[in-house]
Amino acid sequence: MRPLEQTPLSAVRRHPERGSYDRALAYAILDEALVCHLGYVHDGAPVVIPTAFVRVGDEVIVHGAQGGRALRSLAAGGAACCTVTLVDGLVLARSAMHHSMNYRSVVAFGVARAVTDLDEKRTALRALIEKTAPGRSARARPPSDDELRATAVLAIPLAEASVKVRSGGPLDRDEDLSWPCDAGVVPLALVRGEMLPTG
């Protein structure tokens, strides 16, 4: 599998030892995460919105209303930045300045492609539902052609991107090791519960 493209935009500069351009690692993080933050420029101002997404092949797929500002702006050829972060733990140090988090993240840059073919839209939205709730697309009513036409679907290429990972315990200085305070990692995880049925 070819590596992600390392460019001046995607290069990890702060703590480069935590950076990676391993495409398989990026895909694993993207496939686990449920929400991405999508950045773009609208009327000269930066805007970032959270949205559900799915990876299909070498692209990140997002969707929304045809009239929505974000998707309309990106469909017109605007540059996009898509970020995903999984927080694995709170890193509590003896020094207030050395507290941190363990995390896995992906940052991707590119120009979005508008998905207009109804069959491709249907496939992309089915993949999104399957990621959110495996097996659900076989039971739920599929979207009609009119619903598909009313839905904007964008594909952002996964080429110019980077991964950053922090793991392990706190990095206290030697002089802080005797400070009378506990230190360690508080693990965090997203847990899927049982569905609460509604009428």
C-alpha positions, 0 to 999 in steps of 0.5 A: 500500500503506497504511503500518504503524500507528505507535502509542506501542508501535510508534514508533521512539524510539532513532535515529528516523531509522532507523525506517520504517513502510513496509509494502513494506519490512517485507514484504521483510524478513519474506519474507527472514528464516527465524526470528522471535522471538515474545514473550508473557507467561506466568504474569506473566513475559515469554517469548521463543522463536525459531521458523520463520515465514512471512508470508501477506498481512498476517499472520505465521504461526507453528506448533507443537504444540497443547499448546505453552505459547507457542501455547496462551497466544497462542491464548487472546488474549494479546498478542504481539510478533514480531521479525525481524532480518537482520544485514548486516554488522559495523561496526568503528570506530576507537573501541570505543564506536562499533562497531555492526552493519548490520541490517534489522529488523521489530517487530510487535505484536498479538493472535494469531488461532488458525487452526482451519480445516483448509484454511487450516492446510494453505495456511499450512503449505504456504507455510511449507515453500515459503519454507523450500525452494521447490518442496518442498511438491509433492514431500513428503507433505502432512499428514493431517487428524489431523496438521493437528488436532495442529498449532497455527497462529497468525496475527499481524496486521501492523498495529501495527509498525515497521521499523528499518534501519542501513546504512553505515560506522562513525561515528567522531568527528573526533578518533578518525579519526587513531587507528592502527586500521583501520575499515570494514564486514565484510559478512555473508550467509546462504548456502544450501548443497547439501542433504546427503541422509540415509538 
